Amino acid sequence: MKEENEKLKVRVRNLEAKFEEQNRDKKKLNIVIKGIQVQDALVREKVEEVLQEKISVKPEIREVFRVGKVEASKIIVVTIETWQNKIEIIKKKKTLKGTNIRIENDLTVKEREIQTYIKAFAEKARNEGKRAKIVRYQKLIVDGKEWK
């Protein structure tokens, strides 16, 4: 019975990992834009306007939709046609500093949990007087040492 239980646990872990990988692949070309207030009918046009005028990127958009309650939602998920176009957008998002608009990668639930933990760990390190910087995907540098 114990052996069978262990096999089932391993199988569940493998299925969860496979599901996470499929979710990550599905979201690979997505970005999340926060802070844009716009009516439903004009969401795509507003996203194109923001990307062209604020960060100087001609977006190749496949799909645009809101998350949450439509009237109150300021979170917009955008699926980009090509990986190169997404990378260009992500690289130029820093030009939005000083505005209420934020552009981020569309993360899975597990990835968001990890990022939340990394941010909390970095904040704790900073409060202890250490230099902490989040660099790239799920990577933290504290006083010159890499934490994973």
C-alpha positions, 0 to 999 in steps of 0.5 A: 500500500505504501509503495502504491501511495508513493507511486501515485505521489510521483505521478501527481508531481509529474502531472503537475509539472507537465501542467505547469509547463503547458501553462508556461508555453501557453503564456509565452507570447503574452504580456500583461498591461496594468494601469490603462483605463479604457472602454471595452470596445477600444481596448485593442486600439488603446493598447496599440496606441500605448505601445506605439506612442509611449514605448515606440514599438509597432505591436504585432497583436494576436489577441487582447482581453481584460481580466476580472470584472470588465468595468473595473479591470485595469489588467489587460492580457495581450498575446503578441504574434512573435517572440521578437516583438514581445522581447522588444516590448519588454526591453522598452517597458522601462520608458514607462517609468513615471506613468501609471502604466506597467507592462509585465510578462504573463506568469503562471500561478506558480511563477507569481508565487516565486516572484512574490517570495523573491520580492519579499526576500529582497525587501528583507535583505534591503531592510537589513542593510544589504544590497539586493537586486532582482535581475532577470527571471527568478534571479536575485543578487544579494551583496554580489551573491546569486540566490535561486 
